[in-house]
Amino acid sequence: MIRVLAALAAGLALSFAPGARAADEASVTIIHAGVLIAAPGDERPRSQVSVIVQDGRISAIEDGFVTGDGADIVDLSDRWVLPGFIDSHVHITSQQGPDRRLSVFTDSSADRALQGAQYARRTLMAGFTTVQDVGADMEAIRALQRAIGEGLVSGPRLRIAGGAVTPTGGHGDINGWSVEVLRSQGSPYACNGADDCARAVRQLVQEGADMIKITATGGVLSSTGAGVELQFFEEELAAIVEAARMMGRRVTAHAHGVSGVNAFLRAGGHSIEHGTFLDAESIRLFRRNNAVLVPTAMAGEWVTLQADSGWMTPFQRAKALEVGPRMLDMVRQAHRGGVTIAFGTDSGVSAHGDNAREFELYVEAGMTPMEALRTATITAARHLGLEEETGRIAPGLAADIIALDADPLEDISAVWQVGFVMANGRIHKAP
């Protein structure tokens, strides 16, 4: 329950109970946390703690339930309070289904932005206060990013890639249509040769990409029989990574087949999305390069369940049955091998708002609940370059705070029970 105390007269300083720290402004919220998991895996949970939020940021953390004249008190004394979750791999402006191939042509950028606003709010309400979109219409995703940043719509903090750099005819290009459609609707980021691929990277940076996403291998939901192994030449991969480095961007690669995983890591890539067929050499390369794996285990589960639903093309169905069932074992292998894993779901393949299922799959693959929570907080924040902004509940960081109705360390399924969401100090969901 939220109870708002009487506000002080203008200019009068706040006076907190003993042990609390004074605030400079009257716009203060104090969260009474029954159990605080402030930095999963780095700090032990603390009981009966007050988190003091001022002007969108965490100003202090105090033992006990403190109060302050003029402060808003959020009573979460019977709940588990954590940093807002981070999903490193979403497609926030779309969602897969039987009409997805057609909607690519019938929807405008404005349509996609408005759909994205709906999906963004759904994601935020599920406890995800930061997401990275790794493939969307650039005009739509930039508009949504600005609207969220300006507070015009409710949604998680948004980092964007825009379109994916892809070889012509590859997973990020258009496939499975007539020649006329292919010629008119091909991706502007499709490239051939090292110079052209460097051009695609620079174009994306020019258009506003926060990071670069490439499709190093084929993918499940592209309607082509090109398979899921490496689709770039090594000199193209090297040019992409170097062009991005020169423009101050990190590069992540969609990669299922082991040839693509290993070639991209050898080229100096920063992270792998999916990684389905990784092997012992992949694990060695991950660890040598301090590279990150974003497993998207949910996507594997979802395409496996959907393979016989009737809407996939024959190419899609064959790849779904080849790739999907292997992804959970991949997570298990990577975790045992000591690979750094950042939380990512590929939501937009599966339904937005169901992101929490990824936690359950990680625990099924051998992680402890605390390890799983860490992938979506501290590790994901570092992966996105946001460790000085979010990923922990600590003084100076953004007030991205959620509360669960049950103990996630006892049963990871508690991550579905999100009763409170604060993003950048603004309450979006309250008990």
RAWORA-V779835 format. One record per residue. RES is the residue in one letter. PHI is phi in whole degrees, -180 to 180 (999 if undefined). D_FIRST is the distance of its C-alpha to the first C-alpha in Angstrom with 2 decimals. Layout:
# RAWORA-V779835
res=RES phi=PHI d_first=D_FIRST
res=RES phi=PHI d_first=D_FIRST
This chain:
# RAWORA-V779835
res=M phi=999 d_first=0.00
res=I phi=-101 d_first=3.78
res=R phi=-124 d_first=6.45
res=V phi=-99 d_first=9.93
res=L phi=-80 d_first=12.79
res=A phi=-62 d_first=16.27
res=A phi=-78 d_first=18.36
res=L phi=-78 d_first=21.68
res=A phi=-65 d_first=24.97
res=A phi=-56 d_first=26.51
res=G phi=88 d_first=28.19
res=L phi=-84 d_first=26.64
res=A phi=-71 d_first=25.58
res=L phi=-76 d_first=22.20
res=S phi=-126 d_first=22.51
res=F phi=-89 d_first=20.36
res=A phi=-65 d_first=20.37
res=P phi=-53 d_first=23.29
res=G phi=96 d_first=23.35
res=A phi=-89 d_first=21.37
res=R phi=-106 d_first=23.36
res=A phi=-69 d_first=23.88
res=A phi=-111 d_first=23.07
res=D phi=-85 d_first=25.61
res=E phi=-122 d_first=23.44
res=A phi=-88 d_first=20.61
res=S phi=-83 d_first=18.75
res=V phi=-123 d_first=16.65
res=T phi=-120 d_first=13.25
res=I phi=-116 d_first=12.44
res=I phi=-100 d_first=10.69
res=H phi=-92 d_first=10.44
res=A phi=-99 d_first=12.06
res=G phi=-62 d_first=13.00
res=V phi=-133 d_first=16.08
res=L phi=-109 d_first=17.32
res=I phi=-106 d_first=20.16
res=A phi=-76 d_first=21.17
res=A phi=-142 d_first=24.69
res=P phi=-54 d_first=25.44
res=G phi=90 d_first=28.89
res=D phi=-103 d_first=29.44
res=E phi=-131 d_first=27.11
res=R phi=-72 d_first=25.93
res=P phi=-59 d_first=22.24
res=R phi=-121 d_first=20.70
res=S phi=-101 d_first=18.31
res=Q phi=52 d_first=15.83
res=V phi=-127 d_first=16.24
res=S phi=-109 d_first=14.91
res=V phi=-107 d_first=15.66
res=I phi=-101 d_first=16.62
res=V phi=-116 d_first=17.02
res=Q phi=-140 d_first=19.50
res=D phi=53 d_first=21.30
res=G phi=84 d_first=20.26
res=R phi=-129 d_first=21.34
res=I phi=-81 d_first=20.34
res=S phi=-99 d_first=21.93
res=A phi=-165 d_first=21.36
res=I phi=-129 d_first=19.98
res=E phi=-126 d_first=19.92
res=D phi=-69 d_first=19.98
res=G phi=83 d_first=17.55
res=F phi=-98 d_first=14.29
res=V phi=-88 d_first=15.75
res=T phi=-132 d_first=14.75
res=G phi=-154 d_first=16.73
res=D phi=-60 d_first=17.84
res=G phi=86 d_first=16.89
res=A phi=-87 d_first=14.40
res=D phi=-86 d_first=11.03
res=I phi=-104 d_first=8.66
res=V phi=-105 d_first=6.44
res=D phi=-89 d_first=5.27
res=L phi=-117 d_first=7.40
res=S phi=-70 d_first=9.49
res=D phi=-113 d_first=10.41
res=R phi=-131 d_first=11.33
res=W phi=-103 d_first=14.45
res=V phi=-107 d_first=14.42
res=L phi=-138 d_first=17.61
res=P phi=-64 d_first=19.54
res=G phi=-57 d_first=19.47
res=F phi=-73 d_first=22.26
res=I phi=-123 d_first=25.66
res=D phi=-110 d_first=28.05
res=S phi=-83 d_first=31.58
res=H phi=-149 d_first=33.27
res=V phi=-134 d_first=32.15
res=H phi=-129 d_first=33.95
res=I phi=-76 d_first=31.18
res=T phi=-96 d_first=33.44
res=S phi=-152 d_first=34.85
res=Q phi=-152 d_first=34.46
res=Q phi=-68 d_first=37.33
res=G phi=170 d_first=38.68
res=P phi=-59 d_first=41.94
res=D phi=-100 d_first=42.22
res=R phi=-64 d_first=41.38
res=R phi=-63 d_first=45.05
res=L phi=-78 d_first=45.72
res=S phi=-65 d_first=42.61
res=V phi=-56 d_first=43.80
res=F phi=-99 d_first=46.51
res=T phi=-89 d_first=44.89
res=D phi=-90 d_first=41.71
res=S phi=-90 d_first=41.98
res=S phi=-60 d_first=40.15
res=A phi=-65 d_first=38.07
res=D phi=-57 d_first=37.19
res=R phi=-67 d_first=36.14
res=A phi=-64 d_first=33.97
res=L phi=-69 d_first=32.10
res=Q phi=-62 d_first=31.78
res=G phi=-61 d_first=30.55
res=A phi=-62 d_first=27.78
res=Q phi=-65 d_first=26.56
res=Y phi=-68 d_first=26.92
res=A phi=-64 d_first=25.31
res=R phi=-64 d_first=22.06
res=R phi=-60 d_first=22.21
res=T phi=-67 d_first=22.83
res=L phi=-61 d_first=20.00
res=M phi=-65 d_first=17.48
res=A phi=-83 d_first=19.08
res=G phi=100 d_first=18.12
res=F phi=-100 d_first=21.46
res=T phi=-97 d_first=21.29
res=T phi=-143 d_first=25.09
res=V phi=-139 d_first=27.96
res=Q phi=-117 d_first=31.72
res=D phi=-91 d_first=33.63
res=V phi=-113 d_first=37.10
res=G phi=165 d_first=38.93
res=A phi=-162 d_first=38.50
res=D phi=-55 d_first=40.38
res=M phi=-62 d_first=40.43
res=E phi=-63 d_first=40.15
res=A phi=-68 d_first=37.11
res=I phi=-72 d_first=35.24
res=R phi=-67 d_first=36.03
res=A phi=-63 d_first=34.76
res=L phi=-67 d_first=31.47
res=Q phi=-59 d_first=31.21
res=R phi=-67 d_first=31.81
res=A phi=-64 d_first=29.38
res=I phi=-67 d_first=26.49
res=G phi=-62 d_first=27.64
res=E phi=-90 d_first=27.80
res=G phi=77 d_first=24.40
res=L phi=-76 d_first=26.17
res=V phi=-134 d_first=24.58
res=S phi=-88 d_first=21.59
res=G phi=-174 d_first=22.89
res=P phi=-75 d_first=23.43
res=R phi=-51 d_first=25.81
res=L phi=-127 d_first=29.17
res=R phi=-105 d_first=32.47
res=I phi=-131 d_first=35.41
res=A phi=-106 d_first=38.86
res=G phi=75 d_first=40.07
res=G phi=-77 d_first=42.96
res=A phi=-97 d_first=44.44
res=V phi=-72 d_first=47.83
res=T phi=-146 d_first=49.92
res=P phi=-69 d_first=53.58
res=T phi=-53 d_first=55.12
res=G phi=84 d_first=54.43
res=G phi=-80 d_first=51.81
res=H phi=-62 d_first=48.33
res=G phi=-89 d_first=46.86
res=D phi=-96 d_first=49.67
res=I phi=-84 d_first=50.27
res=N phi=-141 d_first=52.00
res=G phi=81 d_first=53.46
res=W phi=-123 d_first=54.59
res=S phi=-65 d_first=57.95
res=V phi=-59 d_first=59.77
res=E phi=-62 d_first=59.25
res=V phi=-67 d_first=55.47
res=L phi=-59 d_first=55.52
res=R phi=-68 d_first=57.56
res=S phi=-88 d_first=55.41
res=Q phi=-117 d_first=51.94
res=G phi=-61 d_first=52.40
res=S phi=-68 d_first=49.88
res=P phi=-69 d_first=50.71
res=Y phi=-106 d_first=49.69
res=A phi=-72 d_first=52.20
res=C phi=-144 d_first=54.83
res=N phi=-141 d_first=58.14
res=G phi=92 d_first=59.55
res=A phi=-60 d_first=58.20
res=D phi=-64 d_first=58.73
res=D phi=-67 d_first=57.06
res=C phi=-70 d_first=54.03
res=A phi=-64 d_first=53.71
res=R phi=-60 d_first=53.90
res=A phi=-62 d_first=50.97
res=V phi=-61 d_first=48.81
res=R phi=-65 d_first=49.76
res=Q phi=-64 d_first=49.10
res=L phi=-64 d_first=45.54
res=V phi=-62 d_first=44.96
res=Q phi=-59 d_first=46.48
res=E phi=-83 d_first=44.13
res=G phi=116 d_first=40.98
res=A phi=-68 d_first=40.34
res=D phi=-78 d_first=38.17
res=M phi=-153 d_first=39.90
res=I phi=-112 d_first=42.70
res=K phi=-115 d_first=42.45
res=I phi=-124 d_first=45.70
res=T phi=-108 d_first=46.76
res=A phi=-70 d_first=49.08
res=T phi=-130 d_first=49.70
res=G phi=-65 d_first=49.67
res=G phi=-134 d_first=46.50
res=V phi=-70 d_first=45.60
res=L phi=-94 d_first=44.69
res=S phi=-85 d_first=47.60
res=S phi=-86 d_first=50.28
res=T phi=-149 d_first=53.14
res=G phi=-94 d_first=55.11
res=A phi=-80 d_first=55.10
res=G phi=80 d_first=53.31
res=V phi=-126 d_first=50.60
res=E phi=-102 d_first=52.73
res=L phi=-56 d_first=53.52
res=Q phi=-126 d_first=54.29
res=F phi=-110 d_first=54.84
res=F phi=-76 d_first=57.89
res=E phi=-61 d_first=57.31
res=E phi=-68 d_first=58.54
res=E phi=-69 d_first=56.01
res=L phi=-61 d_first=53.14
res=A phi=-62 d_first=54.48
res=A phi=-67 d_first=54.78
res=I phi=-64 d_first=51.20
res=V phi=-63 d_first=49.78
res=E phi=-70 d_first=52.08
res=A phi=-62 d_first=51.46
res=A phi=-66 d_first=47.70
res=R phi=-59 d_first=48.16
res=M phi=-66 d_first=50.32
res=M phi=-100 d_first=47.66
res=G phi=73 d_first=44.85
res=R phi=-122 d_first=43.15
res=R phi=-89 d_first=42.33
res=V phi=-122 d_first=43.58
res=T phi=-119 d_first=42.03
res=A phi=-123 d_first=44.08
res=H phi=-62 d_first=43.42
res=A phi=-156 d_first=45.76
res=H phi=-98 d_first=46.27
res=G phi=-67 d_first=49.89
res=V phi=-64 d_first=50.86
res=S phi=-63 d_first=53.55
res=G phi=-74 d_first=51.01
res=V phi=-57 d_first=48.51
res=N phi=-73 d_first=51.24
res=A phi=-64 d_first=53.06
res=F phi=-68 d_first=49.97
res=L phi=-65 d_first=49.07
res=R phi=-65 d_first=52.72
res=A phi=-78 d_first=52.52
res=G phi=95 d_first=49.75
res=G phi=-63 d_first=46.77
res=H phi=-86 d_first=43.32
res=S phi=-159 d_first=41.51
res=I phi=-120 d_first=42.06
res=E phi=-96 d_first=39.96
res=H phi=89 d_first=40.53
res=G phi=70 d_first=43.48
res=T phi=-54 d_first=44.35
res=F phi=-105 d_first=47.87
res=L phi=-58 d_first=47.59
res=D phi=-132 d_first=50.05
res=A phi=-62 d_first=50.94
res=E phi=-65 d_first=52.34
res=S phi=-59 d_first=49.08
res=I phi=-62 d_first=47.18
res=R phi=-62 d_first=49.78
res=L phi=-67 d_first=49.41
res=F phi=-55 d_first=45.60
res=R phi=-71 d_first=45.84
res=R phi=-64 d_first=48.80
res=N phi=-93 d_first=47.19
res=N phi=54 d_first=43.62
res=A phi=-83 d_first=42.75
res=V phi=-117 d_first=39.49
res=L phi=-105 d_first=39.11
res=V phi=-113 d_first=36.48
res=P phi=-74 d_first=37.08
res=T phi=50 d_first=35.30
res=A phi=-61 d_first=35.71
res=M phi=-59 d_first=33.69
res=A phi=-63 d_first=36.42
res=G phi=-63 d_first=39.03
res=E phi=-63 d_first=37.29
res=W phi=-68 d_first=36.76
res=V phi=-68 d_first=40.36
res=T phi=-64 d_first=41.72
res=L phi=-68 d_first=39.86
res=Q phi=-89 d_first=40.92
res=A phi=-57 d_first=44.54
res=D phi=-107 d_first=45.88
res=S phi=-83 d_first=43.71
res=G phi=103 d_first=46.61
res=W phi=-98 d_first=45.45
res=M phi=-74 d_first=46.49
res=T phi=-73 d_first=49.95
res=P phi=-56 d_first=52.35
res=F phi=-62 d_first=51.95
res=Q phi=-63 d_first=48.15
res=R phi=-62 d_first=48.26
res=A phi=-62 d_first=50.78
res=K phi=-71 d_first=48.77
res=A phi=-60 d_first=45.50
res=L phi=-76 d_first=47.22
res=E phi=-80 d_first=48.79
res=V phi=-92 d_first=45.77
res=G phi=-51 d_first=42.65
res=P phi=-67 d_first=43.44
res=R phi=-91 d_first=44.32
res=M phi=-73 d_first=41.15
res=L phi=-68 d_first=39.29
res=D phi=-64 d_first=42.40
res=M phi=-62 d_first=42.53
res=V phi=-61 d_first=39.07
res=R phi=-62 d_first=40.24
res=Q phi=-64 d_first=43.47
res=A phi=-65 d_first=41.89
res=H phi=-63 d_first=39.35
res=R phi=-64 d_first=42.20
res=G phi=-83 d_first=44.28
res=G phi=80 d_first=41.86
res=V phi=-74 d_first=41.15
res=T phi=-72 d_first=38.17
res=I phi=-117 d_first=35.77
res=A phi=-108 d_first=33.15
res=F phi=-63 d_first=30.68
res=G phi=-163 d_first=31.84
res=T phi=-113 d_first=31.71
res=D phi=68 d_first=34.08
res=S phi=-57 d_first=31.43
res=G phi=113 d_first=33.31
res=V phi=-82 d_first=35.68
res=S phi=-79 d_first=32.95
res=A phi=-76 d_first=30.08
res=H phi=-63 d_first=27.55
res=G phi=97 d_first=24.06
res=D phi=-97 d_first=25.68
res=N phi=-55 d_first=26.15
res=A phi=-63 d_first=24.43
res=R phi=-58 d_first=27.53
res=E phi=-60 d_first=29.44
res=F phi=-58 d_first=27.61
res=E phi=-62 d_first=28.78
res=L phi=-67 d_first=32.29
res=Y phi=-64 d_first=32.45
res=V phi=-66 d_first=31.65
res=E phi=-60 d_first=34.21
res=A phi=-83 d_first=36.65
res=G phi=118 d_first=36.35
res=M phi=-75 d_first=33.55
res=T phi=-76 d_first=31.18
res=P phi=-55 d_first=27.47
res=M phi=-64 d_first=27.25
res=E phi=-62 d_first=30.25
res=A phi=-65 d_first=28.76
res=L phi=-62 d_first=25.54
res=R phi=-63 d_first=27.87
res=T phi=-59 d_first=29.80
res=A phi=-101 d_first=26.83
res=T phi=-130 d_first=25.79
res=I phi=-61 d_first=28.49
res=T phi=-67 d_first=31.48
res=A phi=-65 d_first=30.49
res=A phi=-63 d_first=29.75
res=R phi=-65 d_first=33.21
res=H phi=-59 d_first=34.80
res=L phi=-86 d_first=33.57
res=G phi=73 d_first=34.54
res=L phi=-116 d_first=31.00
res=E phi=-66 d_first=30.63
res=E phi=-92 d_first=30.47
res=E phi=-119 d_first=27.66
res=T phi=-156 d_first=25.25
res=G phi=101 d_first=25.16
res=R phi=-142 d_first=23.71
res=I phi=-101 d_first=20.95
res=A phi=-153 d_first=23.33
res=P phi=-55 d_first=24.08
res=G phi=97 d_first=25.81
res=L phi=-87 d_first=24.60
res=A phi=-60 d_first=22.57
res=A phi=-83 d_first=18.79
res=D phi=-102 d_first=18.76
res=I phi=-137 d_first=15.85
res=I phi=-129 d_first=14.34
res=A phi=-136 d_first=12.43
res=L phi=-108 d_first=13.92
res=D phi=-82 d_first=12.97
res=A phi=-142 d_first=16.31
res=D phi=-82 d_first=18.91
res=P phi=-72 d_first=21.16
res=L phi=-78 d_first=23.82
res=E phi=-85 d_first=24.29
res=D phi=-148 d_first=24.32
res=I phi=-63 d_first=24.40
res=S phi=-66 d_first=23.35
res=A phi=-61 d_first=19.72
res=V phi=-65 d_first=20.05
res=W phi=-77 d_first=19.76
res=Q phi=-97 d_first=16.18
res=V phi=-91 d_first=14.44
res=G phi=-104 d_first=10.74
res=F phi=-148 d_first=10.28
res=V phi=-137 d_first=13.27
res=M phi=-123 d_first=14.34
res=A phi=-127 d_first=18.08
res=N phi=53 d_first=20.09
res=G phi=83 d_first=17.13
res=R phi=-101 d_first=15.94
res=I phi=-80 d_first=12.66
res=H phi=-109 d_first=13.95
res=K phi=-149 d_first=11.40
res=A phi=-136 d_first=7.62
res=P phi=-70 d_first=5.88
